[in-house]
Amino acid sequence: SQSTFKTTEVKFKLNEEFDEITADDRKTKTVVTIENGKLVQKQSWDGKETTVEREVDDGKLIARCTMGKVVALRTYVKEA
């Protein structure tokens, strides 16, 4: 992803765990799968886990990030 603050790039193979350094500098064990047509990214670190589900809906990329009972929803729109 890219923002005015930081640009990150993640390369992975589906269903294979890899070491990831996140945009906020966490060192995680991450695995990405496809479930029910969604790209599902699970990150584990220090006994914690975050799940990010991504899907395309009506031309928009929807990312749902879950940690425990907290859910954040981000919507990305492609610029023309």
N, CA, C and O atoms as a Maestro MAE file, in Angstrom:
{
 s_m_m2io_version
 :::
 2.0.0
}

f_m_ct {
 s_m_title
 :::
 protein
 m_atom[320] {
  # First column is atom index #
  i_m_mmod_type
  r_m_x_coord
  r_m_y_coord
  r_m_z_coord
  i_m_residue_number
  s_m_chain_name
  s_m_pdb_residue_name
  s_m_pdb_atom_name
  i_m_atomic_number
  :::
  1 25 0.845 -1.181 0.000 1 A "SER " " N  " 7
  2 3 0.000 0.000 0.000 1 A "SER " " CA " 6
  3 2 0.882 1.233 0.000 1 A "SER " " C  " 6
  4 15 2.074 1.156 0.299 1 A "SER " " O  " 8
  5 25 0.288 2.376 -0.338 2 A "GLN " " N  " 7
  6 3 1.062 3.607 -0.443 2 A "GLN " " CA " 6
  7 2 0.272 4.746 0.173 2 A "GLN " " C  " 6
  8 15 -0.937 4.859 -0.030 2 A "GLN " " O  " 8
  9 25 0.958 5.584 0.921 3 A "SER " " N  " 7
  10 3 0.340 6.777 1.489 3 A "SER " " CA " 6
  11 2 1.403 7.868 1.527 3 A "SER " " C  " 6
  12 15 2.551 7.645 1.143 3 A "SER " " O  " 8
  13 25 1.012 9.036 1.988 4 A "THR " " N  " 7
  14 3 1.993 10.110 2.097 4 A "THR " " CA " 6
  15 2 2.977 9.840 3.224 4 A "THR " " C  " 6
  16 15 4.016 10.494 3.311 4 A "THR " " O  " 8
  17 25 2.658 8.874 4.095 5 A "PHE " " N  " 7
  18 3 3.507 8.578 5.245 5 A "PHE " " CA " 6
  19 2 4.493 7.454 4.977 5 A "PHE " " C  " 6
  20 15 5.659 7.547 5.362 5 A "PHE " " O  " 8
  21 25 4.034 6.384 4.316 6 A "LYS " " N  " 7
  22 3 4.891 5.223 4.137 6 A "LYS " " CA " 6
  23 2 4.372 4.372 2.979 6 A "LYS " " C  " 6
  24 15 3.165 4.274 2.759 6 A "LYS " " O  " 8
  25 25 5.291 3.766 2.250 7 A "THR " " N  " 7
  26 3 4.930 2.851 1.176 7 A "THR " " CA " 6
  27 2 5.424 1.464 1.566 7 A "THR " " C  " 6
  28 15 6.575 1.303 1.971 7 A "THR " " O  " 8
  29 25 4.557 0.464 1.445 8 A "THR " " N  " 7
  30 3 4.943 -0.905 1.768 8 A "THR " " CA " 6
  31 2 4.587 -1.822 0.611 8 A "THR " " C  " 6
  32 15 3.674 -1.545 -0.166 8 A "THR " " O  " 8
  33 25 5.324 -2.915 0.515 9 A "GLU " " N  " 7
  34 3 5.056 -3.930 -0.497 9 A "GLU " " CA " 6
  35 2 5.233 -5.281 0.167 9 A "GLU " " C  " 6
  36 15 6.202 -5.499 0.894 9 A "GLU " " O  " 8
  37 25 4.301 -6.189 -0.082 10 A "VAL " " N  " 7
  38 3 4.368 -7.526 0.493 10 A "VAL " " CA " 6
  39 2 4.262 -8.533 -0.643 10 A "VAL " " C  " 6
  40 15 3.324 -8.484 -1.439 10 A "VAL " " O  " 8
  41 25 5.221 -9.439 -0.714 11 A "LYS " " N  " 7
  42 3 5.181 -10.516 -1.701 11 A "LYS " " CA " 6
  43 2 5.020 -11.820 -0.936 11 A "LYS " " C  " 6
  44 15 5.661 -12.033 0.092 11 A "LYS " " O  " 8
  45 25 4.153 -12.694 -1.452 12 A "PHE " " N  " 7
  46 3 3.871 -13.938 -0.741 12 A "PHE " " CA " 6
  47 2 3.360 -14.988 -1.706 12 A "PHE " " C  " 6
  48 15 2.982 -14.690 -2.839 12 A "PHE " " O  " 8
  49 25 3.359 -16.230 -1.227 13 A "LYS " " N  " 7
  50 3 2.724 -17.335 -1.936 13 A "LYS " " CA " 6
  51 2 1.529 -17.756 -1.097 13 A "LYS " " C  " 6
  52 15 1.629 -17.877 0.124 13 A "LYS " " O  " 8
  53 25 0.401 -17.979 -1.757 14 A "LEU " " N  " 7
  54 3 -0.801 -18.388 -1.032 14 A "LEU " " CA " 6
  55 2 -0.531 -19.626 -0.189 14 A "LEU " " C  " 6
  56 15 0.192 -20.529 -0.610 14 A "LEU " " O  " 8
  57 25 -1.111 -19.661 0.992 15 A "ASN " " N  " 7
  58 3 -1.071 -20.807 1.909 15 A "ASN " " CA " 6
  59 2 0.308 -21.101 2.497 15 A "ASN " " C  " 6
  60 15 0.501 -22.153 3.107 15 A "ASN " " O  " 8
  61 25 1.277 -20.186 2.324 16 A "GLU " " N  " 7
  62 3 2.613 -20.398 2.883 16 A "GLU " " CA " 6
  63 2 2.932 -19.298 3.891 16 A "GLU " " C  " 6
  64 15 2.865 -18.113 3.567 16 A "GLU " " O  " 8
  65 25 3.280 -19.697 5.116 17 A "GLU " " N  " 7
  66 3 3.625 -18.721 6.148 17 A "GLU " " CA " 6
  67 2 4.929 -18.009 5.784 17 A "GLU " " C  " 6
  68 15 5.857 -18.619 5.253 17 A "GLU " " O  " 8
  69 25 4.983 -16.710 6.077 18 A "PHE " " N  " 7
  70 3 6.189 -15.930 5.827 18 A "PHE " " CA " 6
  71 2 6.351 -14.879 6.916 18 A "PHE " " C  " 6
  72 15 5.401 -14.554 7.629 18 A "PHE " " O  " 8
  73 25 7.564 -14.354 7.036 19 A "ASP " " N  " 7
  74 3 7.857 -13.280 7.984 19 A "ASP " " CA " 6
  75 2 7.526 -11.952 7.314 19 A "ASP " " C  " 6
  76 15 7.943 -11.696 6.185 19 A "ASP " " O  " 8
  77 25 6.774 -11.113 8.017 20 A "GLU " " N  " 7
  78 3 6.372 -9.822 7.473 20 A "GLU " " CA " 6
  79 2 6.727 -8.719 8.466 20 A "GLU " " C  " 6
  80 15 6.551 -8.877 9.674 20 A "GLU " " O  " 8
  81 25 7.223 -7.613 7.949 21 A "ILE " " N  " 7
  82 3 7.380 -6.408 8.764 21 A "ILE " " CA " 6
  83 2 6.302 -5.453 8.282 21 A "ILE " " C  " 6
  84 15 6.321 -5.013 7.132 21 A "ILE " " O  " 8
  85 25 5.368 -5.134 9.161 22 A "THR " " N  " 7
  86 3 4.196 -4.354 8.786 22 A "THR " " CA " 6
  87 2 4.519 -2.863 8.687 22 A "THR " " C  " 6
  88 15 5.609 -2.428 9.057 22 A "THR " " O  " 8
  89 25 3.562 -2.091 8.185 23 A "ALA " " N  " 7
  90 3 3.749 -0.645 8.028 23 A "ALA " " CA " 6
  91 2 4.035 0.037 9.363 23 A "ALA " " C  " 6
  92 15 4.686 1.081 9.407 23 A "ALA " " O  " 8
  93 25 3.541 -0.564 10.463 24 A "ASP " " N  " 7
  94 3 3.816 0.001 11.794 24 A "ASP " " CA " 6
  95 2 4.968 -0.728 12.491 24 A "ASP " " C  " 6
  96 15 5.101 -0.677 13.714 24 A "ASP " " O  " 8
  97 25 5.800 -1.409 11.688 25 A "ASP " " N  " 7
  98 3 7.041 -2.062 12.127 25 A "ASP " " CA " 6
  99 2 6.866 -3.263 13.050 25 A "ASP " " C  " 6
  100 15 7.796 -3.622 13.771 25 A "ASP " " O  " 8
  101 25 5.681 -3.896 13.040 26 A "ARG " " N  " 7
  102 3 5.531 -5.160 13.769 26 A "ARG " " CA " 6
  103 2 6.172 -6.277 12.953 26 A "ARG " " C  " 6
  104 15 6.101 -6.275 11.724 26 A "ARG " " O  " 8
  105 25 6.793 -7.223 13.634 27 A "LYS " " N  " 7
  106 3 7.356 -8.396 12.971 27 A "LYS " " CA " 6
  107 2 6.374 -9.540 13.195 27 A "LYS " " C  " 6
  108 15 6.218 -10.031 14.313 27 A "LYS " " O  " 8
  109 25 5.711 -9.958 12.110 28 A "THR " " N  " 7
  110 3 4.652 -10.955 12.240 28 A "THR " " CA " 6
  111 2 4.969 -12.216 11.450 28 A "THR " " C  " 6
  112 15 5.786 -12.208 10.529 28 A "THR " " O  " 8
  113 25 4.306 -13.292 11.831 29 A "LYS " " N  " 7
  114 3 4.220 -14.498 11.021 29 A "LYS " " CA " 6
  115 2 2.891 -14.357 10.299 29 A "LYS " " C  " 6
  116 15 1.853 -14.200 10.941 29 A "LYS " " O  " 8
  117 25 2.908 -14.411 8.985 30 A "THR " " N  " 7
  118 3 1.721 -14.122 8.196 30 A "THR " " CA " 6
  119 2 1.455 -15.253 7.220 30 A "THR " " C  " 6
  120 15 2.383 -15.851 6.675 30 A "THR " " O  " 8
  121 25 0.173 -15.541 7.003 31 A "VAL " " N  " 7
  122 3 -0.237 -16.477 5.960 31 A "VAL " " CA " 6
  123 2 -1.439 -15.871 5.251 31 A "VAL " " C  " 6
  124 15 -2.328 -15.299 5.881 31 A "VAL " " O  " 8
  125 25 -1.450 -16.005 3.923 32 A "VAL " " N  " 7
  126 3 -2.542 -15.466 3.112 32 A "VAL " " CA " 6
  127 2 -3.212 -16.624 2.390 32 A "VAL " " C  " 6
  128 15 -2.548 -17.454 1.768 32 A "VAL " " O  " 8
  129 25 -4.536 -16.668 2.482 33 A "THR " " N  " 7
  130 3 -5.321 -17.715 1.842 33 A "THR " " CA " 6
  131 2 -6.475 -17.076 1.070 33 A "THR " " C  " 6
  132 15 -6.718 -15.873 1.170 33 A "THR " " O  " 8
  133 25 -7.174 -17.897 0.307 34 A "ILE " " N  " 7
  134 3 -8.415 -17.456 -0.324 34 A "ILE " " CA " 6
  135 2 -9.534 -18.277 0.289 34 A "ILE " " C  " 6
  136 15 -9.507 -19.507 0.253 34 A "ILE " " O  " 8
  137 25 -10.524 -17.585 0.856 35 A "GLU " " N  " 7
  138 3 -11.661 -18.242 1.496 35 A "GLU " " CA " 6
  139 2 -12.945 -17.564 1.038 35 A "GLU " " C  " 6
  140 15 -13.106 -16.354 1.196 35 A "GLU " " O  " 8
  141 25 -13.854 -18.342 0.474 36 A "ASN " " N  " 7
  142 3 -15.142 -17.816 0.008 36 A "ASN " " CA " 6
  143 2 -14.977 -16.600 -0.902 36 A "ASN " " C  " 6
  144 15 -15.740 -15.639 -0.797 36 A "ASN " " O  " 8
  145 25 -13.986 -16.638 -1.793 37 A "GLY " " N  " 7
  146 3 -13.769 -15.553 -2.738 37 A "GLY " " CA " 6
  147 2 -13.084 -14.332 -2.156 37 A "GLY " " C  " 6
  148 15 -12.963 -13.312 -2.835 37 A "GLY " " O  " 8
  149 25 -12.631 -14.415 -0.904 38 A "LYS " " N  " 7
  150 3 -11.951 -13.291 -0.254 38 A "LYS " " CA " 6
  151 2 -10.484 -13.647 -0.032 38 A "LYS " " C  " 6
  152 15 -10.146 -14.803 0.223 38 A "LYS " " O  " 8
  153 25 -9.620 -12.640 -0.131 39 A "LEU " " N  " 7
  154 3 -8.214 -12.801 0.211 39 A "LEU " " CA " 6
  155 2 -8.105 -12.583 1.716 39 A "LEU " " C  " 6
  156 15 -8.424 -11.500 2.208 39 A "LEU " " O  " 8
  157 25 -7.658 -13.598 2.449 40 A "VAL " " N  " 7
  158 3 -7.618 -13.537 3.912 40 A "VAL " " CA " 6
  159 2 -6.161 -13.577 4.377 40 A "VAL " " C  " 6
  160 15 -5.424 -14.515 4.077 40 A "VAL " " O  " 8
  161 25 -5.766 -12.540 5.114 41 A "GLN " " N  " 7
  162 3 -4.402 -12.407 5.631 41 A "GLN " " CA " 6
  163 2 -4.451 -12.512 7.150 41 A "GLN " " C  " 6
  164 15 -5.120 -11.719 7.812 41 A "GLN " " O  " 8
  165 25 -3.739 -13.494 7.700 42 A "LYS " " N  " 7
  166 3 -3.684 -13.661 9.152 42 A "LYS " " CA " 6
  167 2 -2.266 -13.376 9.622 42 A "LYS " " C  " 6
  168 15 -1.306 -13.991 9.157 42 A "LYS " " O  " 8
  169 25 -2.152 -12.431 10.553 43 A "GLN " " N  " 7
  170 3 -0.863 -12.030 11.112 43 A "GLN " " CA " 6
  171 2 -0.827 -12.410 12.588 43 A "GLN " " C  " 6
  172 15 -1.773 -12.144 13.330 43 A "GLN " " O  " 8
  173 25 0.278 -13.038 13.012 44 A "SER " " N  " 7
  174 3 0.458 -13.411 14.418 44 A "SER " " CA " 6
  175 2 1.770 -12.834 14.927 44 A "SER " " C  " 6
  176 15 2.788 -12.877 14.236 44 A "SER " " O  " 8
  177 25 1.737 -12.288 16.156 45 A "TRP " " N  " 7
  178 3 2.942 -11.744 16.794 45 A "TRP " " CA " 6
  179 2 2.668 -11.591 18.280 45 A "TRP " " C  " 6
  180 15 1.559 -11.226 18.672 45 A "TRP " " O  " 8
  181 25 3.641 -11.859 19.092 46 A "ASP " " N  " 7
  182 3 3.560 -11.659 20.547 46 A "ASP " " CA " 6
  183 2 2.263 -12.197 21.152 46 A "ASP " " C  " 6
  184 15 1.690 -11.563 22.039 46 A "ASP " " O  " 8
  185 25 1.794 -13.351 20.688 47 A "GLY " " N  " 7
  186 3 0.572 -13.942 21.226 47 A "GLY " " CA " 6
  187 2 -0.708 -13.271 20.756 47 A "GLY " " C  " 6
  188 15 -1.784 -13.575 21.271 47 A "GLY " " O  " 8
  189 25 -0.617 -12.369 19.795 48 A "LYS " " N  " 7
  190 3 -1.783 -11.653 19.271 48 A "LYS " " CA " 6
  191 2 -2.024 -12.075 17.829 48 A "LYS " " C  " 6
  192 15 -1.132 -12.611 17.172 48 A "LYS " " O  " 8
  193 25 -3.243 -11.828 17.342 49 A "GLU " " N  " 7
  194 3 -3.560 -12.164 15.955 49 A "GLU " " CA " 6
  195 2 -4.482 -11.122 15.340 49 A "GLU " " C  " 6
  196 15 -5.429 -10.655 15.971 49 A "GLU " " O  " 8
  197 25 -4.187 -10.772 14.104 50 A "THR " " N  " 7
  198 3 -5.021 -9.866 13.320 50 A "THR " " CA " 6
  199 2 -5.403 -10.579 12.035 50 A "THR " " C  " 6
  200 15 -4.590 -11.291 11.445 50 A "THR " " O  " 8
  201 25 -6.637 -10.387 11.606 51 A "THR " " N  " 7
  202 3 -7.093 -10.935 10.336 51 A "THR " " CA " 6
  203 2 -7.569 -9.796 9.449 51 A "THR " " C  " 6
  204 15 -8.340 -8.939 9.881 51 A "THR " " O  " 8
  205 25 -7.102 -9.795 8.199 52 A "VAL " " N  " 7
  206 3 -7.559 -8.807 7.222 52 A "VAL " " CA " 6
  207 2 -8.191 -9.571 6.067 52 A "VAL " " C  " 6
  208 15 -7.529 -10.368 5.403 52 A "VAL " " O  " 8
  209 25 -9.483 -9.321 5.831 53 A "GLU " " N  " 7
  210 3 -10.188 -9.925 4.704 53 A "GLU " " CA " 6
  211 2 -10.372 -8.858 3.637 53 A "GLU " " C  " 6
  212 15 -10.864 -7.765 3.918 53 A "GLU " " O  " 8
  213 25 -9.973 -9.182 2.410 54 A "ARG " " N  " 7
  214 3 -10.116 -8.227 1.306 54 A "ARG " " CA " 6
  215 2 -11.002 -8.835 0.225 54 A "ARG " " C  " 6
  216 15 -10.883 -10.013 -0.113 54 A "ARG " " O  " 8
  217 25 -11.900 -7.996 -0.314 55 A "GLU " " N  " 7
  218 3 -12.742 -8.442 -1.413 55 A "GLU " " CA " 6
  219 2 -13.111 -7.248 -2.282 55 A "GLU " " C  " 6
  220 15 -13.119 -6.107 -1.819 55 A "GLU " " O  " 8
  221 25 -13.414 -7.523 -3.543 56 A "VAL " " N  " 7
  222 3 -13.863 -6.479 -4.452 56 A "VAL " " CA " 6
  223 2 -15.383 -6.525 -4.484 56 A "VAL " " C  " 6
  224 15 -15.980 -7.578 -4.709 56 A "VAL " " O  " 8
  225 25 -16.004 -5.367 -4.256 57 A "ASP " " N  " 7
  226 3 -17.461 -5.254 -4.266 57 A "ASP " " CA " 6
  227 2 -17.836 -3.973 -5.002 57 A "ASP " " C  " 6
  228 15 -17.443 -2.878 -4.598 57 A "ASP " " O  " 8
  229 25 -18.591 -4.115 -6.074 58 A "ASP " " N  " 7
  230 3 -19.045 -2.957 -6.854 58 A "ASP " " CA " 6
  231 2 -17.874 -2.081 -7.297 58 A "ASP " " C  " 6
  232 15 -17.967 -0.853 -7.281 58 A "ASP " " O  " 8
  233 25 -16.760 -2.728 -7.696 59 A "GLY " " N  " 7
  234 3 -15.603 -1.992 -8.190 59 A "GLY " " CA " 6
  235 2 -14.731 -1.376 -7.112 59 A "GLY " " C  " 6
  236 15 -13.762 -0.684 -7.426 59 A "GLY " " O  " 8
  237 25 -15.052 -1.614 -5.847 60 A "LYS " " N  " 7
  238 3 -14.266 -1.072 -4.734 60 A "LYS " " CA " 6
  239 2 -13.584 -2.221 -3.999 60 A "LYS " " C  " 6
  240 15 -14.122 -3.325 -3.908 60 A "LYS " " O  " 8
  241 25 -12.391 -1.945 -3.477 61 A "LEU " " N  " 7
  242 3 -11.703 -2.926 -2.647 61 A "LEU " " CA " 6
  243 2 -12.094 -2.659 -1.198 61 A "LEU " " C  " 6
  244 15 -11.859 -1.572 -0.670 61 A "LEU " " O  " 8
  245 25 -12.687 -3.656 -0.568 62 A "ILE " " N  " 7
  246 3 -13.116 -3.547 0.824 62 A "ILE " " CA " 6
  247 2 -12.151 -4.375 1.675 62 A "ILE " " C  " 6
  248 15 -11.939 -5.555 1.400 62 A "ILE " " O  " 8
  249 25 -11.571 -3.765 2.699 63 A "ALA " " N  " 7
  250 3 -10.667 -4.462 3.617 63 A "ALA " " CA " 6
  251 2 -11.260 -4.395 5.020 63 A "ALA " " C  " 6
  252 15 -11.497 -3.313 5.557 63 A "ALA " " O  " 8
  253 25 -11.496 -5.570 5.606 64 A "ARG " " N  " 7
  254 3 -12.042 -5.658 6.959 64 A "ARG " " CA " 6
  255 2 -10.950 -6.220 7.856 64 A "ARG " " C  " 6
  256 15 -10.534 -7.367 7.694 64 A "ARG " " O  " 8
  257 25 -10.485 -5.402 8.808 65 A "CYS " " N  " 7
  258 3 -9.408 -5.785 9.716 65 A "CYS " " CA " 6
  259 2 -10.008 -6.083 11.085 65 A "CYS " " C  " 6
  260 15 -10.708 -5.250 11.662 65 A "CYS " " O  " 8
  261 25 -9.728 -7.283 11.601 66 A "THR " " N  " 7
  262 3 -10.295 -7.708 12.877 66 A "THR " " CA " 6
  263 2 -9.187 -8.089 13.845 66 A "THR " " C  " 6
  264 15 -8.269 -8.833 13.502 66 A "THR " " O  " 8
  265 25 -9.290 -7.560 15.071 67 A "MET " " N  " 7
  266 3 -8.408 -7.968 16.166 67 A "MET " " CA " 6
  267 2 -9.282 -8.080 17.400 67 A "MET " " C  " 6
  268 15 -9.775 -7.080 17.923 67 A "MET " " O  " 8
  269 25 -9.466 -9.308 17.857 68 A "GLY " " N  " 7
  270 3 -10.382 -9.522 18.979 68 A "GLY " " CA " 6
  271 2 -11.783 -9.118 18.566 68 A "GLY " " C  " 6
  272 15 -12.296 -9.579 17.546 68 A "GLY " " O  " 8
  273 25 -12.402 -8.256 19.361 69 A "LYS " " N  " 7
  274 3 -13.759 -7.803 19.065 69 A "LYS " " CA " 6
  275 2 -13.789 -6.478 18.303 69 A "LYS " " C  " 6
  276 15 -14.860 -5.932 18.039 69 A "LYS " " O  " 8
  277 25 -12.609 -5.966 17.951 70 A "VAL " " N  " 7
  278 3 -12.527 -4.683 17.247 70 A "VAL " " CA " 6
  279 2 -12.422 -4.939 15.744 70 A "VAL " " C  " 6
  280 15 -11.608 -5.746 15.296 70 A "VAL " " O  " 8
  281 25 -13.255 -4.240 14.975 71 A "VAL " " N  " 7
  282 3 -13.265 -4.380 13.519 71 A "VAL " " CA " 6
  283 2 -13.120 -3.001 12.880 71 A "VAL " " C  " 6
  284 15 -13.830 -2.061 13.237 71 A "VAL " " O  " 8
  285 25 -12.196 -2.896 11.934 72 A "ALA " " N  " 7
  286 3 -12.032 -1.662 11.159 72 A "ALA " " CA " 6
  287 2 -12.343 -1.990 9.704 72 A "ALA " " C  " 6
  288 15 -11.926 -3.030 9.194 72 A "ALA " " O  " 8
  289 25 -13.064 -1.114 9.047 73 A "LEU " " N  " 7
  290 3 -13.439 -1.316 7.653 73 A "LEU " " CA " 6
  291 2 -12.837 -0.195 6.819 73 A "LEU " " C  " 6
  292 15 -13.035 0.985 7.110 73 A "LEU " " O  " 8
  293 25 -12.095 -0.577 5.772 74 A "ARG " " N  " 7
  294 3 -11.504 0.423 4.868 74 A "ARG " " CA " 6
  295 2 -12.026 0.152 3.470 74 A "ARG " " C  " 6
  296 15 -12.131 -0.999 3.046 74 A "ARG " " O  " 8
  297 25 -12.350 1.218 2.759 75 A "THR " " N  " 7
  298 3 -12.830 1.105 1.387 75 A "THR " " CA " 6
  299 2 -11.867 1.858 0.478 75 A "THR " " C  " 6
  300 15 -11.570 3.031 0.706 75 A "THR " " O  " 8
  301 25 -11.386 1.174 -0.549 76 A "TYR " " N  " 7
  302 3 -10.463 1.772 -1.510 76 A "TYR " " CA " 6
  303 2 -11.184 1.923 -2.844 76 A "TYR " " C  " 6
  304 15 -11.852 0.998 -3.306 76 A "TYR " " O  " 8
  305 25 -11.046 3.098 -3.459 77 A "VAL " " N  " 7
  306 3 -11.664 3.372 -4.747 77 A "VAL " " CA " 6
  307 2 -10.558 3.686 -5.743 77 A "VAL " " C  " 6
  308 15 -9.690 4.518 -5.479 77 A "VAL " " O  " 8
  309 25 -10.595 3.019 -6.882 78 A "LYS " " N  " 7
  310 3 -9.585 3.243 -7.909 78 A "LYS " " CA " 6
  311 2 -9.789 4.617 -8.538 78 A "LYS " " C  " 6
  312 15 -10.902 4.992 -8.908 78 A "LYS " " O  " 8
  313 25 -8.687 5.357 -8.649 79 A "GLU " " N  " 7
  314 3 -8.765 6.676 -9.272 79 A "GLU " " CA " 6
  315 2 -8.887 6.519 -10.781 79 A "GLU " " C  " 6
  316 15 -8.315 5.600 -11.368 79 A "GLU " " O  " 8
  317 25 -9.628 7.412 -11.395 80 A "ALA " " N  " 7
  318 3 -9.836 7.342 -12.849 80 A "ALA " " CA " 6
  319 2 -8.616 7.789 -13.608 80 A "ALA " " C  " 6
  320 15 -8.621 7.793 -14.839 80 A "ALA " " O  " 8
  :::
 }
 m_bond[319] {
  # First column is bond index #
  i_m_from
  i_m_to
  i_m_order
  :::
  1 1 2 1
  2 2 3 1
  3 3 4 2
  4 3 5 1
  5 5 6 1
  6 6 7 1
  7 7 8 2
  8 7 9 1
  9 9 10 1
  10 10 11 1
  11 11 12 2
  12 11 13 1
  13 13 14 1
  14 14 15 1
  15 15 16 2
  16 15 17 1
  17 17 18 1
  18 18 19 1
  19 19 20 2
  20 19 21 1
  21 21 22 1
  22 22 23 1
  23 23 24 2
  24 23 25 1
  25 25 26 1
  26 26 27 1
  27 27 28 2
  28 27 29 1
  29 29 30 1
  30 30 31 1
  31 31 32 2
  32 31 33 1
  33 33 34 1
  34 34 35 1
  35 35 36 2
  36 35 37 1
  37 37 38 1
  38 38 39 1
  39 39 40 2
  40 39 41 1
  41 41 42 1
  42 42 43 1
  43 43 44 2
  44 43 45 1
  45 45 46 1
  46 46 47 1
  47 47 48 2
  48 47 49 1
  49 49 50 1
  50 50 51 1
  51 51 52 2
  52 51 53 1
  53 53 54 1
  54 54 55 1
  55 55 56 2
  56 55 57 1
  57 57 58 1
  58 58 59 1
  59 59 60 2
  60 59 61 1
  61 61 62 1
  62 62 63 1
  63 63 64 2
  64 63 65 1
  65 65 66 1
  66 66 67 1
  67 67 68 2
  68 67 69 1
  69 69 70 1
  70 70 71 1
  71 71 72 2
  72 71 73 1
  73 73 74 1
  74 74 75 1
  75 75 76 2
  76 75 77 1
  77 77 78 1
  78 78 79 1
  79 79 80 2
  80 79 81 1
  81 81 82 1
  82 82 83 1
  83 83 84 2
  84 83 85 1
  85 85 86 1
  86 86 87 1
  87 87 88 2
  88 87 89 1
  89 89 90 1
  90 90 91 1
  91 91 92 2
  92 91 93 1
  93 93 94 1
  94 94 95 1
  95 95 96 2
  96 95 97 1
  97 97 98 1
  98 98 99 1
  99 99 100 2
  100 99 101 1
  101 101 102 1
  102 102 103 1
  103 103 104 2
  104 103 105 1
  105 105 106 1
  106 106 107 1
  107 107 108 2
  108 107 109 1
  109 109 110 1
  110 110 111 1
  111 111 112 2
  112 111 113 1
  113 113 114 1
  114 114 115 1
  115 115 116 2
  116 115 117 1
  117 117 118 1
  118 118 119 1
  119 119 120 2
  120 119 121 1
  121 121 122 1
  122 122 123 1
  123 123 124 2
  124 123 125 1
  125 125 126 1
  126 126 127 1
  127 127 128 2
  128 127 129 1
  129 129 130 1
  130 130 131 1
  131 131 132 2
  132 131 133 1
  133 133 134 1
  134 134 135 1
  135 135 136 2
  136 135 137 1
  137 137 138 1
  138 138 139 1
  139 139 140 2
  140 139 141 1
  141 141 142 1
  142 142 143 1
  143 143 144 2
  144 143 145 1
  145 145 146 1
  146 146 147 1
  147 147 148 2
  148 147 149 1
  149 149 150 1
  150 150 151 1
  151 151 152 2
  152 151 153 1
  153 153 154 1
  154 154 155 1
  155 155 156 2
  156 155 157 1
  157 157 158 1
  158 158 159 1
  159 159 160 2
  160 159 161 1
  161 161 162 1
  162 162 163 1
  163 163 164 2
  164 163 165 1
  165 165 166 1
  166 166 167 1
  167 167 168 2
  168 167 169 1
  169 169 170 1
  170 170 171 1
  171 171 172 2
  172 171 173 1
  173 173 174 1
  174 174 175 1
  175 175 176 2
  176 175 177 1
  177 177 178 1
  178 178 179 1
  179 179 180 2
  180 179 181 1
  181 181 182 1
  182 182 183 1
  183 183 184 2
  184 183 185 1
  185 185 186 1
  186 186 187 1
  187 187 188 2
  188 187 189 1
  189 189 190 1
  190 190 191 1
  191 191 192 2
  192 191 193 1
  193 193 194 1
  194 194 195 1
  195 195 196 2
  196 195 197 1
  197 197 198 1
  198 198 199 1
  199 199 200 2
  200 199 201 1
  201 201 202 1
  202 202 203 1
  203 203 204 2
  204 203 205 1
  205 205 206 1
  206 206 207 1
  207 207 208 2
  208 207 209 1
  209 209 210 1
  210 210 211 1
  211 211 212 2
  212 211 213 1
  213 213 214 1
  214 214 215 1
  215 215 216 2
  216 215 217 1
  217 217 218 1
  218 218 219 1
  219 219 220 2
  220 219 221 1
  221 221 222 1
  222 222 223 1
  223 223 224 2
  224 223 225 1
  225 225 226 1
  226 226 227 1
  227 227 228 2
  228 227 229 1
  229 229 230 1
  230 230 231 1
  231 231 232 2
  232 231 233 1
  233 233 234 1
  234 234 235 1
  235 235 236 2
  236 235 237 1
  237 237 238 1
  238 238 239 1
  239 239 240 2
  240 239 241 1
  241 241 242 1
  242 242 243 1
  243 243 244 2
  244 243 245 1
  245 245 246 1
  246 246 247 1
  247 247 248 2
  248 247 249 1
  249 249 250 1
  250 250 251 1
  251 251 252 2
  252 251 253 1
  253 253 254 1
  254 254 255 1
  255 255 256 2
  256 255 257 1
  257 257 258 1
  258 258 259 1
  259 259 260 2
  260 259 261 1
  261 261 262 1
  262 262 263 1
  263 263 264 2
  264 263 265 1
  265 265 266 1
  266 266 267 1
  267 267 268 2
  268 267 269 1
  269 269 270 1
  270 270 271 1
  271 271 272 2
  272 271 273 1
  273 273 274 1
  274 274 275 1
  275 275 276 2
  276 275 277 1
  277 277 278 1
  278 278 279 1
  279 279 280 2
  280 279 281 1
  281 281 282 1
  282 282 283 1
  283 283 284 2
  284 283 285 1
  285 285 286 1
  286 286 287 1
  287 287 288 2
  288 287 289 1
  289 289 290 1
  290 290 291 1
  291 291 292 2
  292 291 293 1
  293 293 294 1
  294 294 295 1
  295 295 296 2
  296 295 297 1
  297 297 298 1
  298 298 299 1
  299 299 300 2
  300 299 301 1
  301 301 302 1
  302 302 303 1
  303 303 304 2
  304 303 305 1
  305 305 306 1
  306 306 307 1
  307 307 308 2
  308 307 309 1
  309 309 310 1
  310 310 311 1
  311 311 312 2
  312 311 313 1
  313 313 314 1
  314 314 315 1
  315 315 316 2
  316 315 317 1
  317 317 318 1
  318 318 319 1
  319 319 320 2
  :::
 }
}
